[in-house]
């Protein structure tokens, strides 16, 4: 399940020229083969963004304009001694490798000021054009407010950007970039180090010997040769872990909905479903991002499905594991050992039961802590920050500029519709070889030459990729991210007889060559297919597979395929009402009366598993799915 996110847009350069025309008023566009460079921004929207702003923030597309008219810094030197010149001024608030600092100094004036308190950072930030942080500095809304419009770019030296308020950055026209690739080998090596040390009880034996004991029989380990390792998340780090594990003689399987099958086969890795991976593995190594879907994905339920005596390694994000559930699994013997480099709270509390468990090996978030990785990260983030200050936009940008207010006012509800259709479609995918092909059909009364759909296409890409990935998708990186995931998106524009006052009549999203969690969402041609349109300014779902529905795309949604008979709405409504779940709407669509129907139910809260189970046990309900929009 996915949860919608929102961030405010910012204004940027004028929109590019419209896409190529089609002589028959229907154009088929390739998402990946376009030779032009996309420059339309890609905002994340919520309902509050439909209102036009009287004083929108303006950010030049080229970030070469270093001085801000609102900046509190003028020529000369301020009271704290920070030099001001025609060069940009860059604050480095945490230690950065010398190669990166040298690159920054070749372009601007660099101030390295470490261990700043939040108050100190806010008091100084208006003197700088760029800020580079690691994970220890919190770049909050207060920091952007205190910058008085001068701060143009924030660089995060690493992958995660949990410590940067992206919404505030976007509102204040500040680009955020990260360094996602330089840590790859270091993190993979650390995962293998934890894997081997856990299997042979190295940490425990070391502590025992240093305490004066000699307990050879107590610390008998297990061999890695011939054991099955499940790599959960087959991106850059996961694939490097797999490569090294194969060299140790392990059988490697992996789960990742976007991993290209050919890349996995080239490494001798079998792609399998989530449940197959966790139920057959002797060792499980976690390399998935922390998203609303993956938060606490390893919990009592998933631990119960694992092979007894499994061993778990986590160098990804602490939040993907329910730590209390892991303690119970360790105490019960379902999990034999765990090796953890990351925790939900860092540093973890001293009284943490995980730290006190002898079968748990821990390290203080050292995944990226090698000399080589630190230097690589320093160079990568320095290049991104310098490029941004020059007006260049890299593929590591994680937020987006704003569209002009007059364009946003027309496209805003359709942009939201596009993202929600993407989020809905990806939740309907059950498995297979991952999502490889998506087709988007736009129906409009306007001439295809007058309909630029790149912003909508990017939002669909965002809706499909973000819920189950660490990627942050905007128009700047949408093509790059889709190509990296092996995802091909094609577009078709169809002219229909409707009002030309509306830019879009409807949007259809089709996903090919995948299995569906909800068989009724599969169209006659075998694709998952959903349609939506904007009604009264609100995105609506209008078709699921071959069934017509009328559903507002807000909150949570339960969809049921049922035998079309009287009383079904009441029966399901009673089940929800008995558990105090408020129903916001109900809609029933059918193809032929008294045969099959689709019932769509909106609920304010996510029902618990027992309530959903009761709905599924209603005899006339043939299948159902819960979707979080």
C-alpha positions as CSV (number, residue, x, y, z in Angstrom):
1,X,0.0,0.0,0.0
2,X,1.2,3.5,-0.7
3,X,0.6,6.8,1.0
4,X,0.3,10.1,-0.9
5,X,2.9,12.7,-0.2
6,X,2.7,16.4,-0.9
7,X,5.1,19.3,-1.3
8,X,4.6,22.8,-2.6
9,X,5.7,23.7,-6.1
10,X,7.8,26.7,-7.1
11,X,7.9,28.7,-10.3
12,X,10.6,28.3,-12.9
13,X,11.3,29.0,-16.6
14,X,8.6,29.3,-19.3
15,X,7.2,26.0,-20.5
16,X,8.9,24.3,-23.5
17,X,7.3,24.1,-26.9
18,X,4.5,21.5,-27.3
19,X,5.3,18.0,-28.3
20,X,5.3,16.8,-32.0
21,X,1.9,16.7,-33.7
22,X,0.1,13.8,-35.2
23,X,-1.7,13.9,-38.5
24,X,-4.5,11.7,-37.3
25,X,-5.0,13.6,-34.0
26,X,-3.7,10.6,-32.1
27,X,-0.1,10.5,-31.1
28,X,2.0,7.7,-29.7
29,X,5.0,9.0,-27.7
30,X,7.9,7.1,-26.3
31,X,8.8,8.2,-22.8
32,X,12.4,7.0,-23.1
33,X,13.4,7.8,-26.6
34,X,12.8,11.6,-26.7
35,X,15.8,13.5,-27.8
36,X,14.7,16.8,-26.2
37,X,15.6,17.8,-22.7
38,X,12.7,18.1,-20.3
39,X,12.5,21.5,-18.6
40,X,8.9,21.6,-17.3
41,X,9.0,21.3,-13.5
42,X,7.4,18.4,-11.6
43,X,5.6,19.5,-8.5
44,X,4.1,17.4,-5.7
45,X,0.6,18.7,-5.0
46,X,-2.1,18.7,-2.4
47,X,-5.5,20.2,-2.5
48,X,-4.2,23.4,-0.8
49,X,-2.1,24.0,-3.9
50,X,-5.1,24.6,-6.1
51,X,-5.3,28.1,-4.8
52,X,-3.3,30.7,-6.8
53,X,-0.8,32.6,-4.7
54,X,-0.9,36.3,-4.8
55,X,2.9,36.5,-4.3
56,X,4.5,33.4,-5.8
57,X,8.2,32.6,-5.2
58,X,10.2,33.1,-8.3
59,X,13.4,31.1,-8.9
60,X,15.4,31.5,-12.1
61,X,15.9,28.3,-14.0
62,X,19.6,29.2,-14.2
63,X,20.8,29.5,-10.6
64,X,23.6,31.9,-11.6
65,X,22.0,34.8,-9.8
66,X,23.8,34.4,-6.6
67,X,22.6,37.6,-4.8
68,X,19.0,37.7,-3.6
69,X,17.2,41.0,-3.3
70,X,16.0,39.8,0.1
71,X,19.4,38.7,1.3
72,X,20.6,40.2,4.5
73,X,24.2,39.9,3.3
74,X,25.7,42.8,1.4
75,X,29.2,43.6,0.2
76,X,32.1,43.4,2.7
77,X,32.3,41.2,5.8
78,X,29.5,40.6,8.3
79,X,29.8,40.6,12.1
80,X,30.7,36.9,12.2
81,X,33.5,37.4,9.8
82,X,32.0,35.6,6.8
83,X,33.4,37.1,3.6
84,X,31.0,38.2,0.9
85,X,32.1,38.6,-2.7
86,X,30.9,38.0,-6.2
87,X,31.6,34.3,-5.6
88,X,28.9,32.1,-4.0
89,X,29.4,31.4,-0.3
90,X,29.1,27.8,0.7
91,X,28.6,26.5,4.3
92,X,29.8,23.0,5.1
93,X,28.2,22.1,8.5
94,X,29.7,18.6,8.8
95,X,33.0,17.0,7.9
96,X,33.6,16.5,4.2
97,X,36.5,14.9,2.4
98,X,39.3,17.2,1.2
99,X,38.8,16.3,-2.5
100,X,35.2,17.7,-2.3
101,X,36.3,20.8,-0.3
102,X,39.0,21.5,-3.0
103,X,36.4,21.3,-5.7
104,X,34.1,23.7,-3.8
105,X,36.9,26.1,-3.1
106,X,37.7,26.3,-6.8
107,X,34.3,27.7,-7.4
108,X,33.3,29.7,-4.3
109,X,34.1,30.8,-0.8
110,X,33.8,27.9,1.6
111,X,33.2,28.1,5.3
112,X,33.5,24.9,7.4
113,X,31.6,25.4,10.7
114,X,30.8,22.2,12.5
115,X,28.6,21.3,15.5
116,X,26.2,24.2,14.9
117,X,23.1,24.2,17.1
118,X,19.8,24.8,15.4
119,X,19.7,28.3,16.6
120,X,23.3,29.0,15.4
121,X,22.5,27.5,12.0
122,X,19.4,29.8,11.7
123,X,21.4,32.8,12.7
124,X,24.1,32.2,10.1
125,X,22.2,30.7,7.1
126,X,21.2,34.0,5.5
127,X,24.9,34.6,4.8
128,X,25.2,31.6,2.4
129,X,24.1,30.6,-1.0
130,X,24.6,26.8,-0.5
131,X,24.6,24.4,2.5
132,X,26.2,21.0,2.6
133,X,25.2,18.6,5.4
134,X,25.5,14.9,6.3
135,X,22.9,13.2,8.5
136,X,23.5,15.1,11.7
137,X,22.3,18.6,10.6
138,X,18.5,19.1,10.5
139,X,17.6,21.5,7.7
140,X,14.2,22.5,8.9
141,X,11.6,25.0,7.8
142,X,13.0,27.4,10.3
143,X,16.4,27.2,8.5
144,X,14.8,28.1,5.1
145,X,12.8,30.9,6.6
146,X,15.9,32.3,8.3
147,X,17.8,32.2,4.9
148,X,15.7,35.2,3.7
149,X,15.7,33.9,0.2
150,X,19.4,33.6,-0.3
151,X,19.9,29.9,0.1
152,X,19.8,28.4,-3.4
153,X,20.9,24.8,-2.9
154,X,21.2,22.2,0.0
155,X,23.5,19.3,-0.7
156,X,23.1,16.1,1.4
157,X,26.4,14.2,1.4
158,X,24.8,10.7,1.3
159,X,21.6,9.0,0.1
160,X,18.9,9.7,2.7
161,X,17.3,13.1,2.9
162,X,15.2,12.5,6.1
163,X,16.9,15.4,7.7
164,X,15.9,18.0,5.1
165,X,12.4,19.5,4.9
166,X,11.8,19.0,1.2
167,X,8.4,20.7,1.2
168,X,9.9,23.8,2.8
169,X,12.9,23.7,0.5
170,X,10.5,23.7,-2.5
171,X,8.4,26.5,-1.2
172,X,11.4,28.7,-0.6
173,X,12.8,27.9,-4.0
174,X,15.8,25.9,-2.8
175,X,17.1,23.0,-4.8
176,X,18.0,19.9,-2.8
177,X,20.6,17.4,-4.2
178,X,22.1,14.3,-2.7
179,X,25.0,11.8,-3.5
180,X,23.3,8.4,-4.0
181,X,26.1,6.4,-5.7
182,X,29.4,6.9,-4.0
183,X,28.5,4.8,-0.9
184,X,27.4,1.7,-2.9
185,X,30.5,-0.5,-2.5
186,X,31.2,0.5,1.1
187,X,27.6,-0.4,2.1
188,X,27.8,-3.7,0.3
189,X,31.1,-4.6,1.9
190,X,29.8,-3.7,5.3
191,X,26.7,-6.0,4.7
192,X,29.1,-8.9,3.9
193,X,31.2,-8.1,6.9
194,X,28.2,-8.3,9.2
195,X,27.0,-11.4,7.4
196,X,30.3,-13.3,8.0
197,X,30.9,-12.0,11.5
198,X,27.4,-12.9,12.6
199,X,27.7,-16.4,11.1
200,X,30.9,-17.0,13.0
201,X,30.0,-15.1,16.2
202,X,33.1,-12.9,15.8
203,X,31.9,-10.0,17.9
204,X,30.7,-12.3,20.7
205,X,33.8,-14.4,20.7
206,X,36.0,-11.3,20.7
207,X,34.2,-9.9,23.8
208,X,34.5,-13.2,25.5
209,X,38.2,-13.6,25.0
210,X,38.9,-10.0,26.1
211,X,37.0,-10.7,29.3
212,X,39.4,-13.6,30.1
213,X,37.3,-16.5,28.9
214,X,38.1,-19.2,26.3
215,X,34.7,-20.7,25.1
216,X,35.4,-22.4,21.8
217,X,32.4,-24.7,22.1
218,X,30.0,-21.9,22.9
219,X,30.7,-19.9,19.7
220,X,30.4,-22.6,17.0
221,X,29.1,-20.9,13.9
222,X,27.5,-21.8,10.6
223,X,29.0,-22.0,7.2
224,X,27.9,-19.7,4.3
225,X,28.6,-22.2,1.5
226,X,25.4,-23.6,0.1
227,X,23.2,-21.4,2.2
228,X,20.4,-19.3,0.6
229,X,20.7,-15.5,0.9
230,X,17.6,-13.4,0.2
231,X,18.5,-9.9,-0.9
232,X,15.5,-7.7,-0.2
233,X,15.9,-4.8,-2.6
234,X,18.0,-5.4,-5.7
235,X,19.3,-1.9,-6.4
236,X,22.9,-0.7,-6.5
237,X,23.8,-2.0,-3.0
238,X,21.7,-5.1,-3.1
239,X,23.2,-6.3,-6.4
240,X,26.7,-5.7,-5.1
241,X,25.9,-7.7,-2.0
242,X,24.6,-10.5,-4.3
243,X,27.7,-10.4,-6.4
244,X,29.9,-10.9,-3.3
245,X,27.7,-13.5,-1.7
246,X,27.9,-15.6,-4.9
247,X,31.7,-15.5,-4.5
248,X,31.3,-17.0,-1.1
249,X,29.4,-20.0,-2.5
250,X,25.9,-18.9,-1.5
251,X,22.7,-19.4,-3.4
252,X,21.2,-15.9,-3.9
253,X,17.6,-15.0,-4.5
254,X,16.2,-11.5,-4.5
255,X,12.9,-9.6,-4.3
256,X,12.5,-6.2,-6.0
257,X,9.4,-5.3,-8.0
258,X,11.6,-3.1,-10.4
259,X,14.7,-5.2,-10.8
260,X,15.4,-6.1,-14.4
261,X,15.3,-9.9,-14.8
262,X,18.2,-9.8,-17.3
263,X,20.4,-8.0,-14.8
264,X,19.5,-10.5,-12.1
265,X,20.2,-13.5,-14.4
266,X,23.6,-12.1,-15.4
267,X,24.5,-12.3,-11.7
268,X,23.1,-15.7,-11.3
269,X,20.3,-14.4,-9.0
270,X,16.7,-15.7,-9.1
271,X,14.0,-13.0,-8.7
272,X,11.2,-14.3,-6.5
273,X,8.1,-12.9,-4.6
274,X,8.4,-11.3,-1.2
275,X,6.9,-14.3,0.6
276,X,9.0,-16.9,-1.2
277,X,12.1,-14.9,-0.4
278,X,11.6,-14.7,3.3
279,X,10.2,-18.2,3.7
280,X,13.1,-20.0,1.9
281,X,16.2,-18.0,2.9
282,X,18.7,-19.0,5.5
283,X,20.0,-15.4,5.6
284,X,18.1,-12.2,4.7
285,X,19.9,-9.0,3.8
286,X,17.8,-5.8,3.7
287,X,18.5,-3.1,1.1
288,X,15.1,-1.5,0.7
289,X,14.3,2.1,1.2
290,X,12.1,3.4,4.1
291,X,8.8,4.4,2.6
292,X,5.2,4.2,3.9
293,X,5.0,0.7,2.4
294,X,8.2,-0.6,3.8
295,X,7.9,0.9,7.2
296,X,7.9,-2.0,9.7
297,X,7.4,-4.4,6.9
298,X,9.4,-6.9,8.9
299,X,7.0,-7.5,11.8
300,X,5.4,-10.4,13.7
301,X,3.5,-11.5,10.7
302,X,6.5,-11.6,8.3
303,X,8.8,-13.1,11.0
304,X,6.3,-16.0,11.4
305,X,6.6,-16.8,7.7
306,X,10.4,-17.2,7.8
307,X,12.4,-20.4,8.1
308,X,13.1,-21.2,11.7
309,X,16.7,-20.1,12.6
310,X,16.9,-17.4,9.9
311,X,19.6,-14.8,10.2
312,X,19.0,-11.1,9.3
313,X,21.3,-8.3,8.2
314,X,20.2,-4.7,7.9
315,X,22.4,-1.9,6.5
316,X,19.5,-0.1,4.9
317,X,17.1,1.8,7.1
318,X,16.2,1.0,10.7
319,X,12.5,1.7,10.2
320,X,11.9,-1.2,7.9
321,X,12.1,-3.5,11.0
322,X,9.7,-3.5,13.9
323,X,12.3,-3.8,16.5
324,X,10.0,-5.1,19.3
325,X,8.8,-7.8,16.9
326,X,12.5,-8.7,16.1
327,X,13.2,-9.1,19.9
328,X,10.2,-11.5,20.1
329,X,11.4,-13.4,17.1
330,X,14.9,-13.7,18.6
331,X,13.5,-14.8,22.0
332,X,11.2,-17.3,20.4
333,X,14.0,-18.8,18.2
334,X,12.4,-18.0,14.9
335,X,15.3,-15.6,14.2
336,X,18.6,-17.1,15.3
337,X,20.7,-14.0,14.9
338,X,20.6,-10.4,13.6
339,X,23.3,-8.0,12.5
340,X,22.2,-4.4,12.5
341,X,24.0,-1.2,11.3
342,X,20.9,1.0,11.4
343,X,18.1,1.6,13.9
344,X,14.7,3.3,14.1
345,X,16.2,5.7,16.6
346,X,19.9,6.6,16.3
347,X,21.7,6.1,18.5
348,X,19.4,3.5,20.0
349,X,18.5,3.8,23.7
350,X,21.0,2.3,26.1
351,X,18.3,0.0,27.5
352,X,17.3,-1.3,24.1
353,X,16.5,-5.0,24.3
354,X,18.2,-5.5,20.9
355,X,21.5,-4.2,22.3
356,X,21.2,-6.4,25.3
357,X,20.6,-9.6,23.2
358,X,23.8,-11.7,22.7
359,X,22.5,-12.9,19.4
360,X,22.5,-9.4,17.9
361,X,25.6,-7.9,16.3
362,X,25.5,-4.1,16.0
363,X,27.5,-1.3,14.5
364,X,26.9,2.5,14.7
365,X,25.7,3.2,11.1
366,X,29.1,2.5,9.5
367,X,27.8,1.4,6.1
368,X,29.4,4.4,4.3
369,X,32.3,4.7,6.6
370,X,35.3,3.9,4.5
371,X,38.0,6.4,3.5
372,X,37.3,5.8,-0.2
373,X,33.5,6.2,0.2
374,X,33.9,9.4,2.2
375,X,36.1,10.9,-0.5
376,X,33.7,9.7,-3.3
377,X,30.7,11.2,-1.5
378,X,32.5,14.5,-1.0
379,X,33.3,14.8,-4.7
380,X,29.8,13.7,-5.8
381,X,28.0,16.2,-3.6
382,X,30.4,19.0,-4.4
383,X,29.9,18.4,-8.1
384,X,26.1,18.5,-7.7
385,X,26.2,21.7,-5.6
386,X,28.6,23.5,-7.9
387,X,26.5,22.4,-10.9
388,X,23.3,23.7,-9.2
389,X,24.9,27.1,-8.5
390,X,25.9,27.3,-12.1
391,X,22.3,26.8,-13.2
392,X,22.7,23.1,-14.1
393,X,20.2,20.5,-12.9
394,X,21.5,17.1,-12.2
395,X,19.7,13.7,-12.0
396,X,20.3,13.8,-8.2
397,X,17.9,16.7,-7.6
398,X,15.2,15.5,-5.3
399,X,12.7,18.4,-5.4
400,X,11.3,20.4,-8.2
401,X,10.7,23.9,-9.4
402,X,7.2,25.4,-9.7
403,X,5.1,25.8,-12.8
404,X,3.7,29.3,-13.6
405,X,0.5,30.0,-11.7
406,X,-1.7,30.3,-14.8
407,X,-0.6,26.8,-16.0
408,X,-0.9,25.3,-12.5
409,X,-4.4,26.7,-12.1
410,X,-5.5,24.7,-15.2
411,X,-3.5,21.5,-14.7
412,X,-3.5,21.2,-10.9
413,X,-6.4,18.8,-10.5
414,X,-5.2,16.7,-13.5
415,X,-1.7,16.6,-12.0
416,X,-3.1,15.2,-8.8
417,X,-5.3,12.7,-10.8
418,X,-2.2,11.5,-12.7
419,X,-0.2,10.8,-9.5
420,X,-3.1,9.1,-7.8
421,X,-3.8,6.8,-10.8
422,X,-0.1,5.8,-10.7
423,X,-0.3,5.1,-7.0
424,X,-3.5,3.1,-7.4
425,X,-2.2,1.1,-10.4
426,X,1.1,0.0,-8.7
427,X,-0.9,-1.2,-5.7
428,X,-2.9,-3.5,-7.9
429,X,0.3,-5.3,-9.1
430,X,0.8,-8.7,-7.4
431,X,4.0,-10.0,-8.8
432,X,5.6,-11.4,-11.9
433,X,8.8,-10.1,-13.3
434,X,8.3,-6.5,-12.2
435,X,6.7,-3.6,-13.9
436,X,8.3,-3.0,-17.3
437,X,5.7,-1.5,-19.6
438,X,3.1,1.3,-18.8
439,X,0.8,2.9,-21.4
440,X,-1.0,6.2,-20.7
441,X,-4.0,7.2,-22.8
442,X,-5.1,10.9,-22.7
443,X,-8.5,11.7,-24.0
444,X,-9.1,15.4,-24.8
445,X,-11.1,17.6,-27.1
446,X,-8.1,19.7,-27.8
447,X,-5.7,19.3,-30.7
448,X,-2.8,17.1,-29.7
449,X,-0.5,20.1,-30.6
450,X,-2.1,22.1,-27.8
451,X,-1.8,19.4,-25.2
452,X,1.6,19.1,-23.4
453,X,1.4,16.0,-21.2
454,X,4.9,15.8,-19.9
455,X,4.0,17.1,-16.5
456,X,1.2,14.5,-16.2
457,X,3.4,11.7,-17.5
458,X,6.0,12.6,-14.9
459,X,3.3,12.5,-12.1
460,X,2.2,9.1,-13.3
461,X,5.8,7.9,-13.2
462,X,6.1,9.4,-9.7
463,X,3.0,7.6,-8.5
464,X,4.2,4.3,-9.8
465,X,7.8,4.5,-8.6
466,X,7.9,6.4,-5.4
467,X,5.6,4.2,-3.2
468,X,8.0,1.3,-3.4
469,X,11.3,3.0,-4.1
470,X,13.7,5.4,-2.5
471,X,13.7,7.5,-5.7
472,X,12.3,11.0,-5.6
473,X,10.8,11.6,-9.0
474,X,10.3,15.0,-10.7
475,X,10.4,16.1,-14.3
476,X,14.1,16.7,-14.1
477,X,14.8,13.0,-13.2
478,X,11.7,11.2,-14.4
479,X,13.1,9.8,-17.6
480,X,16.4,8.9,-15.9
481,X,14.7,7.2,-13.0
482,X,12.2,5.3,-15.2
483,X,15.0,4.1,-17.5
484,X,17.1,3.1,-14.5
485,X,14.2,1.0,-13.2
486,X,13.7,-0.6,-16.6
487,X,10.3,1.0,-16.9
488,X,9.1,2.1,-20.3
489,X,6.2,4.5,-20.5
490,X,4.4,5.2,-23.8
491,X,1.7,7.8,-24.3
492,X,-1.3,8.0,-26.7
493,X,-3.5,11.1,-27.2
494,X,-7.0,10.5,-28.5
495,X,-9.3,13.3,-29.6
496,X,-12.8,13.0,-28.2
497,X,-16.0,15.0,-28.5
498,X,-16.0,16.9,-25.2
499,X,-15.6,20.4,-23.9
500,X,-12.3,22.1,-25.1
501,X,-12.5,24.2,-22.0
502,X,-11.0,21.3,-20.0
503,X,-7.5,20.3,-21.0
504,X,-8.1,16.6,-20.3
505,X,-11.3,14.6,-20.5
506,X,-9.9,11.4,-19.0
507,X,-6.6,9.6,-18.3
508,X,-6.2,5.8,-18.6
509,X,-3.2,3.9,-17.1
510,X,-2.4,0.4,-18.4
511,X,0.3,-1.9,-16.9
512,X,1.2,-4.9,-19.1
513,X,2.7,-8.3,-18.4
514,X,2.0,-8.4,-14.6
515,X,-0.2,-10.3,-12.3
516,X,-3.0,-8.4,-10.5
517,X,-4.0,-8.5,-6.8
518,X,-7.5,-7.8,-8.0
519,X,-8.4,-9.8,-11.1
520,X,-11.3,-7.5,-11.9
521,X,-8.8,-4.7,-12.7
522,X,-7.5,-6.7,-15.7
523,X,-9.0,-5.7,-19.0
524,X,-9.9,-7.9,-22.0
525,X,-6.4,-7.5,-23.4
526,X,-4.8,-8.8,-20.2
527,X,-3.5,-5.5,-18.8
528,X,-4.3,-3.9,-15.5
529,X,-6.3,-0.9,-16.6
530,X,-7.8,2.0,-14.7
531,X,-9.4,5.3,-15.9
532,X,-9.9,8.5,-14.1
533,X,-11.2,12.0,-14.7
534,X,-11.6,15.3,-12.8
535,X,-15.2,16.1,-11.6
536,X,-15.9,19.3,-9.8
537,X,-12.2,19.9,-9.4
538,X,-11.7,16.5,-7.6
539,X,-9.9,13.4,-9.1
540,X,-12.2,10.5,-9.6
541,X,-11.7,6.8,-10.6
542,X,-14.2,6.1,-13.4
543,X,-13.3,2.6,-14.6
544,X,-11.5,-0.5,-13.2
545,X,-10.9,-3.2,-15.9
546,X,-14.2,-3.5,-17.7
547,X,-16.3,-2.1,-14.8
548,X,-17.5,1.5,-14.6
549,X,-17.3,3.1,-11.2
550,X,-17.5,6.6,-9.8
551,X,-15.0,7.0,-6.9
552,X,-13.4,10.1,-5.4
553,X,-9.7,9.4,-5.1
554,X,-9.3,10.5,-1.5
555,X,-8.4,8.6,1.6
556,X,-8.7,4.8,1.7
557,X,-10.5,2.6,-0.7
558,X,-11.9,-1.0,-0.5
559,X,-12.8,-2.6,-3.8
560,X,-14.9,-5.8,-3.9
561,X,-16.0,-8.0,-6.8
562,X,-19.3,-9.5,-5.8
563,X,-22.3,-11.3,-7.1
564,X,-24.8,-8.6,-8.0
565,X,-27.6,-9.1,-5.5
566,X,-29.6,-6.9,-3.1
567,X,-28.2,-6.1,0.4
568,X,-24.5,-6.2,-0.4
569,X,-23.9,-2.5,0.4
570,X,-25.7,-2.9,3.8
571,X,-23.8,-6.1,4.7
572,X,-20.4,-4.6,4.1
573,X,-21.4,-1.2,5.6
574,X,-22.6,-3.0,8.8
575,X,-19.2,-4.8,9.2
576,X,-17.4,-1.5,9.0
577,X,-19.9,0.3,11.2
578,X,-19.7,-2.3,13.9
579,X,-15.9,-1.6,14.2
580,X,-16.5,2.1,14.1
581,X,-15.0,2.7,10.7
582,X,-16.6,5.7,9.0
583,X,-17.7,5.1,5.4
584,X,-17.3,8.3,3.2
585,X,-18.9,6.9,0.1
586,X,-20.0,3.8,-1.7
587,X,-20.3,3.1,-5.5
588,X,-21.3,0.1,-7.4
589,X,-20.5,-0.6,-11.1
590,X,-21.5,-3.6,-13.2
591,X,-21.5,-4.9,-16.7
592,X,-24.7,-6.9,-16.7
593,X,-27.3,-6.7,-13.9
594,X,-27.6,-9.7,-11.6
595,X,-24.2,-11.1,-12.6
596,X,-21.0,-9.5,-11.4
597,X,-20.5,-6.0,-9.9
598,X,-17.7,-3.9,-8.4
599,X,-18.3,-2.2,-5.1
600,X,-16.0,0.7,-4.2
601,X,-16.1,1.8,-0.5
602,X,-14.3,4.9,0.8
603,X,-13.2,4.7,4.5
604,X,-11.6,7.4,6.6
605,X,-9.3,5.0,8.4
606,X,-7.4,1.9,7.5
607,X,-9.5,-1.1,8.7
608,X,-7.7,-3.7,10.8
609,X,-7.0,-7.1,9.5
610,X,-9.9,-8.8,11.3
611,X,-12.4,-6.4,9.8
612,X,-11.0,-6.9,6.3
613,X,-11.1,-10.6,6.9
614,X,-14.8,-10.4,7.7
615,X,-15.5,-8.5,4.5
616,X,-13.7,-11.2,2.6
617,X,-15.8,-13.9,4.3
618,X,-19.0,-12.5,2.9
619,X,-20.2,-15.4,0.6
620,X,-21.2,-13.2,-2.3
621,X,-17.8,-11.4,-2.3
622,X,-15.4,-13.1,-4.7
623,X,-12.4,-10.9,-4.2
624,X,-11.5,-7.7,-2.6
625,X,-8.5,-5.3,-2.2
626,X,-7.6,-2.5,0.2
627,X,-5.9,0.5,-1.4
628,X,-4.4,3.6,0.4
629,X,-4.4,6.6,-1.8
